[in-house]
Amino acid sequence: MYIVSPLKPHAVPMGDIPTHMFTRAAHRQHTEKVLIDAETGQGFTINDIIQTSQQLAQGLAHMGLANTVIAAYGRDPRNVFVYYAALLSGNAFQLVSCREQLEISQAKLVFVEGRHMSDLGTAAEIIAFDRGSHAFRTLSDLLASGIGIKPRAMAPEAAEKALAILAGGQRPVMLSHYGVLAAPAGSGQGVVVAGMPGIGNIAHLPLLAGCTVVQLRECSALACLAAIAAHNANVLLATNELLLELRNARRRDGWLELSGRAFPTDCLQTVFVWQMHAPGSFKQQMQELLRARVVELYGFVETGLIAGLISESPPLRDSVGVLCANVTARIVCDGRDLKPGEYGEIWVKTPRLMMGYLGGSAGLVDGFFCTGDFGTVTEDGVVVVMGRVDDVVRMEERHVPPVEIERAVRQCAGVADCAVVRAAGPGHDVPFVFAERSAPAAQISAVLAELAGAYPGICGRFVDMLPRTATGAVARTELVSML
């Protein structure tokens, strides 16, 4: 059964980003800084962005670049010029963070700050943002002016043509990447600190919504708190890694203290986190520390945003919010569709669904992207994610996500923390528990006996410490190797 977002549908033409950006100019003061570099303090007005993007688009056209990939490296706020210029000139845009990504993108040009040039090798022609090296052309070299070409936004039909050509070349195609991130409620004049990778991917949509964006180059907790305080920011766009750093801060009235420095942060209202891989207790902890609402953004590079901007009331446990407008979902298990509220793999169709993967793999089934996430979507469009399908324990009578068993194990005496993986049983899976002791005398046999009725065949053992990834998540692959 298909589950359609309850939110009001809206038109999403392929050429929407430049068109909306330029239309938005009429609603902003032309002298107002709408994009600010947190490191240098340099600011750009809406006119700066529009004029530079149009001139760069003309320059790219004169170079004969069309229907190809233009890349930008790192977190430089000037990536936004490249982003819009690529779309205006009929090209696709790709943000890269390492040489390998640049090689995979097959980009013709890559724009980069001078200090990072040595990171990229020779996979593409390098364009420097600044006049720092005579060996490379710079952004200003490519800006065309006075050449008699009327600037124009890319029409939807032109974007569709570019998509078709790129797809035929079997390159990854995502014209606007992560999709729509709405402005905060009642916004129009909000200030957003962007701690996510790339102005071209995430933060350009708050620009369209009327916000001022402060872009971080160094995505550290100290840089983040300094930017919030300096610019009186209402909204923070964060990664899970950034939140893990921020949890080391201490609250003192309206100030947050970290590494011997104090920052006023009472202005902060909302924190959007891209795919927050952490238990609900961590989310609650961060809300109390930051005194701001923490909202998980659920989605994938392949799909854009799926859910997360609007939370249901009352909240459901493990919910990541309501399906975004124009998003359709299915719940599938063993090749058959389930009813809303039943648990299986979440499949989605979104306005910015990818065309396919590099190398020709479609990556889609009947036009839907298979997320690999185990969960459900209610009749009201509320998305609940319980974990990854590959981690689900396929017991004899039902499929059980590890998080359900882990919550039960943590309630047992003598358990400080735990993680569950699936192990081979007689014709089906059985759950295997790795637990950390909270008391030296704790016995795993007592824990397993307490849970055997609900989870037949459950087994496990105590470990000194659970292995974790750099983001703080349990390293389940490592636990599987310990079976």
N, C-alpha and C positions, 0 to 999 in steps of 0.2 A: 504494500500500500504506500502511495506517495503522500508525504506530509509537506504541505506548503507553508511558508512563513506567514504568520498572521499579520505581519506589518504591511503597511500600504506599499504596493509595488510602485516602482518609479523607472522611468526610461533610463537605460544605460547604454547609449550609443558608443561604439568603439572609439570615436574621436572626442569623447567627452572631456578628457583631462585638459588639453590646451584650450578648448572652447570655453569651458567653465572658468579656467584660470583667467582668461583675458576678459571675460564678461564680468568677473568679480572686481576688476579694476575700477569699474564705475561706482562701486560701493565703498571704496577705501580712499582715505586722504592720500594724495599722491606723494606727500612728504613723510608719511608715516612709515617707519621701519617695520616690515612684516616678517623678515627673516634676519636673525642675529647670530653671529658666530660667537659661541660662548668663550672660546679661547682668546680671540683677538679683539672682540667687541665690535667688529665691523658689522654694519647693518645694511640691508638692502630694502628698497621700497618696492612696491608692486610694479612701478614703472621700470625700475632697474631690472627686475626679473623678466618682464615682458620684452623690453627692448633688447637685452643681451641674448635672450633665447631666440628671438626672431633673427637677429644678426648672425648668430651662430648657425641657425638652421639654413640661412641663405648661404653661408660659407660652406657648409657641408654639401649643399646642393651643387655649388660651383665645383666642388671636388669630385662630383659625380657619384656621391654616396647616397644610395637609396636602397630600400629593401634589404638592408644588412643589419648588423648589430654594432651599436656604439656602446662602449663600456666606460665606467667611471670607477675609480679605486678609492676605498676608504670612506671617511666620514666628512670630507670637506663640504661645507654648505653650498659651495658653488657647483656641486653635483646637480643641483636643481636646474641650472642653465643647460647642462648636457641632457638632462632628462627631457625637458620640454622641447629642446632643439631636435633631439632624436625623433620624437613623435611628430613634430611639425614637418620634418623633412622626409617622412615616410620610412623611418628606420625603427628598429626595436632597441630598447635600452636594457643594459644589464649592469647591475652593481656587482663588483667583484672585491674580494678581500684577500686573495692570494693568487700566485702565478698559475696554479693549477686551474682555478676557476676561469681565469682569463683565457687559457688555452682551450678549455671546453667550450666557452662561449663563442669562439671563432670570430671575435670582434675585429673589425678593421682598425679602429682607433681606440685608445684608452686614455682618458683624461686623469691626471694624477698630480698631486702636490710634489714639488721638487724633492723634498726630503725622502720621498718613498720611491723614487724612480728606480733605484737599484733593486727593488723587490720584484720587479716585473719581468725581467729578461727581455726577449725580443719577440714575444708571441704576437704583438700588434704594434702599430705605429704609436709612439708615445707623444702625447700632447701635454705640455706642462701648464699648470694654472698660472705660474709666475715666471717672470723673466729671470730665471736663476741659472739656466744652462744654455749655452749657445748651440749645443748639439741637438736640441729639440725645438720644434715649433711650439709656440705657446697659444693659449686660448685667444689672446688678443690678435694673433696672426690670422686666426680663422674668422674673426668677426668681419662680416661684409657690411659696408655702408655706402649709401649713395649709388647703388648699382641698378636702380630702377626696377627692382622686383618688389611688388606690393606684398607685405607680410600677410599671411593668412593662416588660420588654424586648419589643421588637417580634417577634411570632411570624413564622415563615417564611412562612405563608400571607398575612399582612398585607404582608410585604415583596414577595411575588410580585404582590399586587394593586397596590401602589404602582408597581412596575416596569411593569405592564401599562398603567396610566393614563399614566405618564410617557412610555412608548414611543408610546402613541397620540397624545400631544401632540408627538411628534417632537423631544423634547429628548434630549441625550446622557445616558445613564443608566449610572452606575457607582456602586453603593452603597458599595463598599469600595476603589475605585480600584486601587491598584497590587498588591493581593493579599498573599499570605502571605510574610512575611520571618521565618524561623525564628530562634530564639535561637542564640547561638554554642554549639558543642559543649560539653556538660557544664555548661551555664549553669543559670540559676535565680536566680543572684545577680549576674549580670554588670552592668556599667555601659556603656551605649551613648551615644556622642556623635552626635547627629543633625545632620549638615551638609547634609541634603537638604531641599528645599522642603516644609515642612509636616508637623507632627506628625500631622495627620489622614490623610495619605497613606501615609507610610512607617513612622514610628517607633511607631505605636500597636500593631503586632503584637509587637515586642519587649516592650512592656508586658504583653501577654497571656501572653508566654512567661516572665514572671517577672523581667525585667530592669528596672533603673532607667534612665530616659532623660534625658539632658541635651540640651536643645534650644537650638541656636544661632539667634540672630536675625540676627547679622551673619556671613555665611558666608565669612569670610576665613581665610587660613592661620594668622595670628596668633591670632585668636579660637578657632580649632579647637585649636591646640597648647595654648593656655592652659586650655581646658576639659578636654582629655585629662589634663594635669598636675594640675589642681585637683581633679578627681574620680576620678583613678586609673582611667581608662576602659580597658576591654578591647577595645571594638569602636568603629569609626568608620564611619558611613554617609556616603559622600562622593559628590560629583559629579566629573565629569572636570575641570571648571574648578578645583575645589578642589585636586585632585592636581597640576595644572599649577602652581599657586601653591606647593604644598608642596615641589616638586622643587628650589626655590631654597634650601631649608634645608640646613644642613651638620651632619653627624653628629660628635659628640665623646663617645665612650664611650656612656653611657646617656642622653645629652642631645641634643636637636636645637636648633640655633641658627638664628635668622632675624631679620633687621633689628635686630641688636644685642641680642636677648633670647635666653635659653636656657631650655629646658623639659625636665624629666625625662619620657621617654615609653616607658620599658622595659615599662610595664604594657600597652601596646597589643599585641594579638594578631592581630586580623583587621580588614581594611578592605574593606567592601562598596562597590563603585562601580557607580552606575546607568549602564549603557550606556557602557562605557569605549572611546571612539573613539581608540585609540592603538595603535601597534605593540607586539608582545610584548616588545621590548627595553625599552620604557618601563615596562611592568608589572614586569619584573624589576628595573629600576633603582629603582622605588618600593619594592619588597619589601626590597631591600637597605638603602635609606635609612631606611625606617620600622621595619625588622626585624619585619615583620608580614606575614601572608599577605594578598595582595590578590585578591579574588574579584569578578569582574564579574557584575552582576545583569542578566540579559538578559530584556527584556520591553518592553511598550508600554502606554501609558495604556489602549488599547482592549482589552488582553488580561490585564493583571496580569502577575505574574512567570511567565516561561516556563522559565527554567533559570538556574543559577548558584550554587545553595547547596551542591551536592555535586559535587566534581570527580572525574573518573575517574582510575584509576591503572593503568598509567602514563598521564600526560596526553597528549592528542592536540594537535598544533599547531592553533591558531586555535579551540580548543574554548572554549565559554562554560559548560561544565558539563553536568549530566544534566537531562533533562526533569523538572520538578517533579511531585509527585504529582497525579494526576487530569488531566494534560495529554496530549493526543494530537496527533501531528504527521503531516504529509504532505510529500513532496517532489514538486513539480510543475514540469514543463517543457513549454512549448507545448501546454498543455491536457491532458497525460497524466501519470499518476502514475508516479514512478520507484521503484526499489527502495531499501531502506535502504543508505546509503553512497554512492549516486549523487548528483550535484550538480544542483541546480535551485533554484526558489524555495521557501522554507520557509513552509508553512501550518500554523496551529495552532488547536486548540480547547481552551479553558481553563475552569476553574470560574467565572471572573468575566469572561467574554467580554461585550463591550458589546452593547447591543440595536441600535445603529445610530448614525448621525451626525445632527446638527442639520440639518433641512431635508428629511429623509426618505430619504437615501441609506443603504442597508442596510450597505454596507461589508463584507459577508460573502459567501462563496461556499459553498453547501452546508453552512452552519453553521460554516465555518472562516474565520479571519482571514488574509488574504494579507499577510505581513510586509513583502514587498518586499526581503527579504534573500536573497542568494545563498549557498547552503551545503548542508549535508546533516545527516541524523540517522542514526546507526548503529543496528544492531539492538539494541544495549544502551542506546539512548536518549541517547547523547552528542550534543550539538548543536555543530556546527562552522559558524561564520559567516565567509565570505570577503569580504563586501562587499555593496553594493547591486546589485539586479538591473539597474537602469538604467545602471550603470557597466560591466557585463560586456561584454567584447569578443566579439561573435558572429562568430568566424572561420569559414572555410569548412567545417572539419571538426569543430570543437568550440567550446564556450563557455568563455572564459578570464577569470577575475576579474583585475582590474588588480594586486592584491597579488602574484599569482604571478609576473607579468612584472617587477614592481618589485623583487622579491627577486633575480631573475636579473640585472637591470640593475645593482643595487648591488654585485654581485660583480665587475663589469667595472672594469678599470683606469681611473683618471681620473674616476670618478663618486663624488661625495660624498653625494648624495641624489637622488631622482627621484620622479615621479608619472606614471602612464599613464592616458590617456583613449582612448576609441574614436573612430576616424575612418572616413569613408566609403571603401570600397575597391570593387573590381569585383564587385558583387553580394553583398558581405559586408563586415563590419567589418575593419579592420586596426588594430593598436595604435600609438598615437603617444606617444612618450616625451618628457617634459620633464625635463631633468636639470641638476643643479648640478655644476660642475667641482670636483674636488679637486686638480687640477694645471692650471696655465695652458696647457700644451701639449696637453691632452687633446682628441681629435677625436671628434665624434659618429659619424662614418663607421666608425671602428674598433669602437665599441660596437655599432652596428647590425649590422655584419658578423658579429660574434661570436654574435648572437642570431637571425640570419635563418633558420637551420636549424630552430630550435624554434618560431619565430613568423614564418611567411612574410609578407612585405609590411610588416614593422615599419619605422617611420620615426620621426623625432624631431629634436630640437635642444637645445642647451644654453641655459639662461636664467641670469641673475644670481642670482635667488632665486625659489623657489616661493611663490606666493600662499597664504596660510593664513587660516583663520577665527579668531574670537576664542578658540576652544577649542584651537587648535593643529593642527587637521586641515587637510589640503590642500584648498584651495578649487577643486574640480574644475570647477564651473560657470565660473569665471573662466578656467581653462585651456582649456575647450572654446571659449570666445569668442576665444581666441588662435590657434586652428587656422588 
